[in-house]
Amino acid sequence: MTSAPEKGIAARLRVHSRPMGADTDLLDLLPTPDGVLTWVRNGEGLVGWGEAARFTPSGPNRFIDAELWWRAVRERSEVVDEVGLPGTGAVAFVSMAFADHPGDSVLVVPRVIVGRRGGTTWVTEISSDDDGSPVNRSVQPVRRTGTVRYAEGELPVTGYRHAVRAAVDRMRAGELGKVVLAHDLLATADEPFDPRFLLHGLAGRYPSCWVYAVEGLLGATPEMLLSKLDDEVTSRVLAGTSWPHEGVTADELATRLLTSAKNREEHAYAVESLVDTLRPHCATLEAPDAPQVLRLPNVLHLSSDVTGRLRATANAPSLLRLAAAVHPTAAVGGTPQKAAVEMITELERMDRGRYAGPVGWIDADGDGELGIALRCAQVTGATARLFAGCGLVADSDPDSEVTEAAAKLVPIRDALEGN
């Protein structure tokens, strides 16, 4: 594994993408639990391992620094691309911090990437001038998780309930319209977690979500912050949630969700914040008049797909520049944005890290996909830090929000335990 180039120093990469005949499940190709990189949905996407280059921006300028570093990397790269699809050629996996401080983020360029799109599979091999050893070709069997034990995190359930109550009181006083508060939960096992085991569990249970892993942060997100291909941009906005109740059918839950004034208000804030920040970059931008219901095994969400075309300019914004403009949307921050982020810092009193930040990949054209890092855990050895959050408005009930957060922890808890 190479050392990390520092800020302003770009690696010189040699990149070769070629067709690959294998139809193996992409997650099955990950050879070891070390340095797993993943972005997979419905069997398609990207997996990677090894490390040709990395960059670790932090602070309020992390998106700009990441954009400048990636631009320098791709300008110095020698690329042979025999496939020519989105995700081929030079690609960096991206995971950005939610907050400006400390704002620790990471971009990783793997040594090997295997991708699949529209039935075409390819492999990309990347090397740099600093490579000191060949890629590790050994394969280790996937290791199941043993007994998992849970303990309170930095903000336990009791503290979360108090934080929600305080936020609701302040919103009823007119301080702001919406805020998204989260809490964490610690999980430990007797042996280090194998990220591949967790990823297989998430992909099997939530195939319509984007299953991701970057620098130990792994999960399955149903929410696409931004997807960019040439001048087309799309976003899937989720806000407003329900979960299974005994004696209530899924159709009844969906109807209640669609007719809930509290959830419709929460969703409207999220859509409006994305549209308002994305519109200056777009020649056209369309959002539906009303949301639909996205049904997942553990929860139901109000969902809106926003689509647009970027303005024709000599210096069109890359995916990272667009992400800098829209993050954090009201779906994970609140509105007004500045007041909501300040309240999150005050009431949560914890570092979210890269939870609820943009996660995904970017290619040499500045295209790619960035979801929002939800339904996730930060895995370090035999410890995992799980996160879940809820959007709050003035009508929110603290007990109900605690129950909703518990429902949102189900995917990653099931993956950890192998249920």
Backbone torsions as a table, in degrees:
resi	resn	phi	psi	omega
1	MET	NA	135.8	-176.0
2	THR	-84.4	160.8	173.9
3	SER	-75.8	157.4	-174.5
4	ALA	-79.7	126.8	171.5
5	PRO	-62.8	137.6	-179.2
6	GLU	-81.3	173.3	-178.2
7	LYS	-54.0	128.8	177.4
8	GLY	88.9	-8.2	178.9
9	ILE	-107.2	117.5	-177.1
10	ALA	-102.6	137.9	176.5
11	ALA	-71.1	148.4	172.7
12	ARG	-97.7	111.9	-172.1
13	LEU	-108.5	146.6	169.9
14	ARG	-113.3	121.8	-169.6
15	VAL	-124.0	132.2	178.7
16	HIS	-137.3	115.3	175.0
17	SER	-107.2	131.5	179.6
18	ARG	-142.8	154.4	179.2
19	PRO	-61.5	151.9	-179.5
20	MET	-136.7	133.2	-173.8
21	GLY	-82.5	-10.4	-173.2
22	ALA	-67.0	142.2	173.6
23	ASP	-115.0	21.6	178.9
24	THR	-64.8	147.0	172.6
25	ASP	-52.3	130.1	-176.3
26	LEU	-56.7	-40.2	-178.4
27	LEU	-66.1	-26.6	178.4
28	ASP	-69.7	-15.2	-177.4
29	LEU	-84.9	-14.0	179.5
30	LEU	-66.3	116.1	-168.3
31	PRO	-76.5	-32.3	-176.7
32	THR	-141.5	168.7	177.4
33	PRO	-78.4	-2.7	-174.6
34	ASP	-87.7	132.9	173.3
35	GLY	60.4	34.9	-177.2
36	VAL	-67.7	132.4	177.0
37	LEU	-127.0	127.9	-171.4
38	THR	-147.6	140.8	168.1
39	TRP	-150.8	96.1	-170.9
40	VAL	-135.0	138.1	175.2
41	ARG	-146.8	129.4	-179.9
42	ASN	50.5	39.6	175.6
43	GLY	81.8	-4.9	178.9
44	GLU	-114.3	161.9	178.4
45	GLY	134.4	-142.5	-174.2
46	LEU	-138.5	141.7	166.2
47	VAL	-130.8	151.1	-178.7
48	GLY	-150.1	162.0	175.9
49	TRP	-156.1	168.2	-171.9
50	GLY	75.1	175.6	-177.7
51	GLU	-146.7	115.3	176.1
52	ALA	-92.9	-30.3	179.5
53	ALA	-163.5	155.5	175.0
54	ARG	-150.3	158.6	177.4
55	PHE	-144.9	138.4	-175.6
56	THR	-125.5	75.6	178.0
57	PRO	-71.4	158.5	178.2
58	SER	-150.0	170.8	176.4
59	GLY	78.8	-174.9	-175.0
60	PRO	-67.1	-19.6	-179.6
61	ASN	-97.6	17.6	-172.8
62	ARG	-62.1	-36.4	179.8
63	PHE	-68.8	-42.8	179.6
64	ILE	-64.9	-45.0	179.2
65	ASP	-61.6	-41.1	179.0
66	ALA	-63.9	-40.9	179.5
67	GLU	-63.8	-44.5	-178.9
68	LEU	-66.1	-41.4	178.9
69	TRP	-64.1	-45.1	-177.4
70	TRP	-66.9	-36.5	176.8
71	ARG	-62.4	-42.7	179.6
72	ALA	-66.1	-38.0	178.7
73	VAL	-62.7	-49.2	-175.7
74	ARG	-69.4	-29.9	176.9
75	GLU	-68.6	-25.7	-178.8
76	ARG	-98.3	4.2	-176.0
77	SER	-91.0	142.7	172.2
78	GLU	-102.1	115.1	-170.1
79	VAL	-119.3	129.6	168.1
80	VAL	-117.3	111.6	-175.8
81	ASP	-118.8	105.3	-179.5
82	GLU	-90.1	2.3	-174.5
83	VAL	-112.7	-50.3	174.3
84	GLY	72.4	34.4	176.4
85	LEU	-112.4	159.3	173.5
86	PRO	-56.0	128.3	-178.0
87	GLY	100.8	-6.1	174.5
88	THR	-93.7	171.6	-175.6
89	GLY	74.7	-155.1	-178.7
90	ALA	-71.6	128.0	-178.4
91	VAL	-138.2	139.0	172.0
92	ALA	-118.2	134.6	169.6
93	PHE	-82.2	140.1	-169.2
94	VAL	-126.9	137.4	170.2
95	SER	-145.5	112.2	-174.2
96	MET	-106.3	144.8	179.0
97	ALA	-65.5	151.4	176.4
98	PHE	-68.7	-50.7	-171.3
99	ALA	-102.0	161.4	179.5
100	ASP	-69.6	-28.4	-176.1
101	HIS	-129.1	125.4	-3.5
102	PRO	-74.2	-17.8	174.0
103	GLY	74.3	23.3	-176.3
104	ASP	-65.2	118.9	-174.2
105	SER	-129.3	172.8	-178.2
106	VAL	-153.8	141.1	168.4
107	LEU	-122.2	131.1	-179.1
108	VAL	-126.8	127.4	172.0
109	VAL	-100.0	114.2	-177.5
110	PRO	-72.5	165.5	170.6
111	ARG	-80.1	-33.1	179.8
112	VAL	-133.0	133.1	173.4
113	ILE	-127.7	133.8	169.4
114	VAL	-117.0	129.1	-177.4
115	GLY	-128.4	159.4	175.9
116	ARG	-145.3	132.8	179.5
117	ARG	-151.8	125.7	177.2
118	GLY	57.1	33.4	178.5
119	GLY	88.2	-6.8	177.4
120	THR	-97.8	130.1	178.5
121	THR	-113.5	141.6	179.8
122	TRP	-143.5	164.0	173.1
123	VAL	-125.3	137.2	175.3
124	THR	-117.8	126.4	176.8
125	GLU	-112.6	133.5	-173.7
126	ILE	-129.0	132.5	175.4
127	SER	-132.6	163.1	179.0
128	SER	-134.2	169.6	179.4
129	ASP	-63.8	-22.1	-176.3
130	ASP	-91.6	-2.1	-177.3
131	ASP	-59.1	125.4	-179.7
132	GLY	-109.0	-8.7	-177.7
133	SER	-152.4	153.5	178.3
134	PRO	-69.5	162.9	177.2
135	VAL	-64.0	136.6	178.3
136	ASN	-67.8	115.9	-177.5
137	ARG	-96.3	0.2	-179.2
138	SER	-68.5	149.9	-178.7
139	VAL	-119.5	129.5	177.6
140	GLN	-111.0	136.1	178.2
141	PRO	-60.3	148.1	176.3
142	VAL	-67.1	132.9	-177.0
143	ARG	-103.4	123.9	175.7
144	ARG	-67.4	153.1	175.6
145	THR	-80.9	138.8	174.2
146	GLY	-82.5	-149.0	179.9
147	THR	-64.5	132.9	179.6
148	VAL	-108.7	131.3	177.6
149	ARG	-115.4	143.7	-176.6
150	TYR	-115.4	148.0	177.7
151	ALA	-145.0	162.8	-179.7
152	GLU	-65.4	143.8	176.6
153	GLY	-93.2	-157.3	179.8
154	GLU	-66.4	-32.7	176.1
155	LEU	-126.4	93.5	-178.5
156	PRO	-72.2	176.2	-174.4
157	VAL	-58.7	-44.3	-179.2
158	THR	-60.0	-45.9	177.7
159	GLY	-64.7	-35.2	178.6
160	TYR	-64.4	-43.9	179.1
161	ARG	-59.8	-42.4	178.2
162	HIS	-64.3	-39.9	179.8
163	ALA	-65.0	-41.5	178.1
164	VAL	-62.0	-44.0	-179.4
165	ARG	-62.3	-41.9	178.9
166	ALA	-63.7	-41.5	179.5
167	ALA	-64.9	-42.9	179.7
168	VAL	-62.1	-43.7	179.0
169	ASP	-59.4	-40.0	-178.3
170	ARG	-74.4	-32.1	175.3
171	MET	-70.3	-36.5	176.5
172	ARG	-65.8	-24.9	176.1
173	ALA	-82.9	-1.2	175.7
174	GLY	89.3	14.2	-176.1
175	GLU	-68.8	-36.3	176.4
176	LEU	-161.8	172.7	-174.2
177	GLY	-92.5	-38.3	-176.6
178	LYS	-153.4	146.5	172.4
179	VAL	-145.1	148.3	179.4
180	VAL	-112.5	114.9	179.4
181	LEU	-109.4	145.8	-178.0
182	ALA	-129.9	162.8	170.1
183	HIS	-138.2	170.7	-175.4
184	ASP	-126.7	164.6	-178.6
185	LEU	-144.0	135.3	-180.0
186	LEU	-98.7	137.0	175.9
187	ALA	-124.6	137.9	177.4
188	THR	-131.8	152.7	177.5
189	ALA	-133.6	169.7	-178.8
190	ASP	-74.5	-27.6	178.1
191	GLU	-125.6	159.6	178.2
192	PRO	-55.2	140.3	175.0
193	PHE	-65.9	143.3	172.1
194	ASP	-98.1	109.3	-177.5
195	PRO	-55.0	-31.4	-178.3
196	ARG	-64.5	-36.4	178.0
197	PHE	-64.2	-43.4	178.4
198	LEU	-65.0	-42.7	-177.6
199	LEU	-65.8	-39.9	176.2
200	HIS	-60.5	-42.7	179.7
201	GLY	-63.6	-42.6	179.2
202	LEU	-66.2	-44.3	-178.8
203	ALA	-65.2	-36.5	179.8
204	GLY	-68.8	-35.7	-176.9
205	ARG	-90.3	-26.4	-174.4
206	TYR	-131.1	63.3	-175.4
207	PRO	-64.8	-22.7	-179.2
208	SER	-84.8	-5.8	176.9
209	CYS	-93.0	162.3	176.2
210	TRP	-89.8	112.5	-178.5
211	VAL	-90.6	124.2	-170.0
212	TYR	-133.3	156.3	172.4
213	ALA	-153.6	122.3	175.7
214	VAL	-144.8	119.4	175.0
215	GLU	52.2	45.9	175.6
216	GLY	82.2	-9.6	175.0
217	LEU	-91.2	116.9	-177.2
218	LEU	-138.3	149.6	-178.0
219	GLY	-179.6	-167.7	178.4
220	ALA	-136.3	106.8	-176.6
221	THR	-101.2	136.1	174.1
222	PRO	-89.5	-0.1	-169.5
223	GLU	-116.2	120.6	176.7
224	MET	-94.4	113.8	176.8
225	LEU	-66.7	-56.0	179.6
226	LEU	-153.9	136.4	167.9
227	SER	-120.7	132.3	-178.9
228	LYS	-128.5	130.1	173.4
229	LEU	-139.4	111.2	-173.4
230	ASP	57.3	-119.0	-179.0
231	ASP	-100.8	7.5	179.9
232	GLU	-95.2	133.2	175.3
233	VAL	-127.2	141.6	176.7
234	THR	-137.1	155.9	177.9
235	SER	-147.9	140.4	172.0
236	ARG	-109.8	112.8	-177.7
237	VAL	-97.2	126.3	176.2
238	LEU	-120.1	130.7	173.1
239	ALA	-167.3	136.7	-171.9
240	GLY	98.7	116.8	-169.3
241	THR	-137.8	144.4	167.4
242	SER	-133.5	170.2	-177.2
243	TRP	-147.0	163.0	-175.3
244	PRO	-57.9	136.2	174.8
245	HIS	-124.3	140.0	-179.9
246	GLU	-60.9	131.2	178.1
247	GLY	82.6	4.9	-179.8
248	VAL	-119.1	125.9	-178.9
249	THR	-74.9	162.8	178.3
250	ALA	-62.1	-37.7	178.5
251	ASP	-65.0	-39.7	178.2
252	GLU	-65.9	-40.4	176.7
253	LEU	-61.3	-41.9	-179.7
254	ALA	-63.4	-42.1	179.5
255	THR	-64.0	-44.0	178.9
256	ARG	-61.7	-39.9	-179.6
257	LEU	-64.9	-44.1	-179.3
258	LEU	-66.2	-26.9	-176.9
259	THR	-102.9	6.6	-179.9
260	SER	-81.6	117.9	179.9
261	ALA	-62.3	-39.5	-179.7
262	LYS	-62.0	-47.9	-177.8
263	ASN	-70.7	-36.5	177.7
264	ARG	-66.3	-36.7	177.5
265	GLU	-65.2	-45.3	178.7
266	GLU	-59.9	-42.0	-178.9
267	HIS	-68.0	-41.0	-179.1
268	ALA	-60.4	-41.2	177.1
269	TYR	-57.8	-43.8	-176.6
270	ALA	-65.4	-44.9	-180.0
271	VAL	-65.2	-45.8	-177.5
272	GLU	-62.0	-39.4	-178.5
273	SER	-66.6	-38.9	178.2
274	LEU	-66.5	-47.7	-177.7
275	VAL	-61.7	-43.4	-177.1
276	ASP	-63.6	-37.6	-177.9
277	THR	-84.3	-25.2	-179.0
278	LEU	-87.7	-28.2	-173.6
279	ARG	-56.3	-40.5	-178.6
280	PRO	-60.3	-20.2	-178.7
281	HIS	-94.4	-4.5	-169.6
282	CYS	-116.6	141.8	170.8
283	ALA	-77.1	-37.7	175.4
284	THR	-135.4	147.6	179.1
285	LEU	-152.8	126.7	-176.2
286	GLU	-126.5	134.1	174.2
287	ALA	-129.6	142.1	-178.5
288	PRO	-66.6	153.6	179.1
289	ASP	-70.0	-29.1	-178.1
290	ALA	-141.9	148.8	-179.4
291	PRO	-78.0	164.7	169.3
292	GLN	-108.8	176.2	178.6
293	VAL	-106.5	124.1	173.5
294	LEU	-96.5	121.1	-177.1
295	ARG	-101.9	123.6	174.8
296	LEU	-120.3	163.3	-177.3
297	PRO	-58.6	-31.4	-175.2
298	ASN	-102.9	-24.4	-177.1
299	VAL	-149.3	168.0	168.9
300	LEU	-119.6	140.5	179.4
301	HIS	-124.6	148.0	162.6
302	LEU	-75.4	134.4	-170.9
303	SER	-135.5	136.9	174.2
304	SER	-135.0	131.0	175.7
305	ASP	-98.4	119.6	179.8
306	VAL	-103.7	133.2	-178.4
307	THR	-130.0	147.1	-179.9
308	GLY	-158.0	170.3	173.5
309	ARG	-123.8	133.0	-178.0
310	LEU	-71.5	153.7	176.1
311	ARG	-65.5	145.1	177.9
312	ALA	-80.1	102.9	179.2
313	THR	-132.3	163.1	-179.6
314	ALA	-68.3	-27.4	-178.4
315	ASN	-124.1	72.9	-177.4
316	ALA	-64.9	140.8	-178.3
317	PRO	-68.2	142.0	174.8
318	SER	-80.9	173.6	177.6
319	LEU	-58.7	-39.7	-180.0
320	LEU	-66.1	-39.8	178.0
321	ARG	-65.9	-38.7	177.4
322	LEU	-66.6	-40.7	178.5
323	ALA	-62.0	-38.8	177.6
324	ALA	-60.9	-34.3	-177.9
325	ALA	-72.9	-35.3	-171.8
326	VAL	-100.0	-19.5	-176.5
327	HIS	-85.6	138.5	-8.0
328	PRO	-88.2	134.5	174.4
329	THR	-71.3	171.6	178.6
330	ALA	-67.4	-14.8	178.7
331	ALA	-66.5	-28.5	-178.6
332	VAL	-126.0	-8.1	179.2
333	GLY	-114.9	-74.5	179.5
334	GLY	147.0	-169.4	-179.9
335	THR	-149.8	136.5	-7.2
336	PRO	-60.3	148.9	-170.7
337	GLN	-59.3	-50.1	-175.0
338	LYS	-61.8	-46.4	-179.6
339	ALA	-64.5	-37.9	-179.3
340	ALA	-67.0	-44.6	-179.6
341	VAL	-64.4	-38.9	176.7
342	GLU	-63.3	-38.9	178.5
343	MET	-68.4	-38.1	176.4
344	ILE	-58.0	-47.6	179.9
345	THR	-61.0	-42.3	-176.7
346	GLU	-69.2	-45.0	-171.7
347	LEU	-88.7	-34.3	178.8
348	GLU	-76.1	-39.8	-179.9
349	ARG	54.0	39.4	176.3
350	MET	-146.0	158.0	175.1
351	ASP	-88.2	114.2	177.4
352	ARG	-66.6	-18.5	-173.9
353	GLY	64.4	-130.1	-178.7
354	ARG	-97.7	3.3	171.8
355	TYR	-60.8	135.0	179.3
356	ALA	69.9	9.3	173.3
357	GLY	-96.0	170.0	177.9
358	PRO	-65.4	138.1	179.1
359	VAL	-143.8	139.3	179.4
360	GLY	159.0	-131.8	-176.2
361	TRP	-150.4	158.8	176.4
362	ILE	-140.6	143.5	-179.1
363	ASP	-108.3	-174.5	-173.6
364	ALA	-68.9	-18.9	177.3
365	ASP	-87.3	0.3	-175.7
366	GLY	80.7	9.7	176.4
367	ASP	-93.9	168.1	176.9
368	GLY	153.4	-161.2	-177.4
369	GLU	-138.4	132.1	175.3
370	LEU	-128.8	112.6	172.0
371	GLY	-88.5	-175.6	174.3
372	ILE	-106.2	128.5	-173.6
373	ALA	-73.0	87.0	178.3
374	LEU	-117.7	171.5	178.4
375	ARG	49.0	55.0	-166.3
376	CYS	-136.8	171.8	173.0
377	ALA	-143.8	145.0	170.4
378	GLN	-93.5	111.4	-173.1
379	VAL	-101.3	125.1	176.5
380	THR	-134.7	103.9	-178.8
381	GLY	61.8	-123.0	-178.5
382	ALA	-95.1	14.6	179.7
383	THR	-121.5	139.3	175.4
384	ALA	-131.6	133.8	176.5
385	ARG	-107.3	112.2	-176.1
386	LEU	-93.8	148.8	-180.0
387	PHE	-130.5	147.8	170.1
388	ALA	-153.8	143.5	-179.0
389	GLY	-142.2	167.1	-178.6
390	CYS	-139.1	144.3	173.6
391	GLY	-80.7	131.5	-176.0
392	LEU	-117.6	138.6	169.9
393	VAL	-127.7	-178.1	-173.6
394	ALA	-61.7	-26.4	-178.7
395	ASP	-89.7	4.2	-177.4
396	SER	-67.4	146.0	177.5
397	ASP	-108.9	123.2	-175.8
398	PRO	-55.3	-42.7	-179.1
399	ASP	-65.2	-39.2	178.6
400	SER	-66.5	-37.9	-179.7
401	GLU	-68.0	-35.8	175.7
402	VAL	-63.1	-41.4	178.1
403	THR	-65.4	-40.1	178.4
404	GLU	-63.8	-42.0	178.9
405	ALA	-62.3	-38.8	177.8
406	ALA	-63.1	-38.8	177.8
407	ALA	-64.2	-33.7	-179.3
408	LYS	-76.1	-17.5	175.5
409	LEU	-80.9	-13.1	-174.7
410	VAL	-57.9	-46.1	-176.5
411	PRO	-57.9	-46.6	-175.4
412	ILE	-77.9	-30.7	176.3
413	ARG	-66.5	-43.5	178.4
414	ASP	-62.0	-39.9	-179.1
415	ALA	-66.4	-40.6	178.8
416	LEU	-63.1	-41.3	-174.3
417	GLU	-87.0	-12.2	-179.1
418	GLY	75.2	27.4	179.5
419	ASN	-80.1	NA	NA
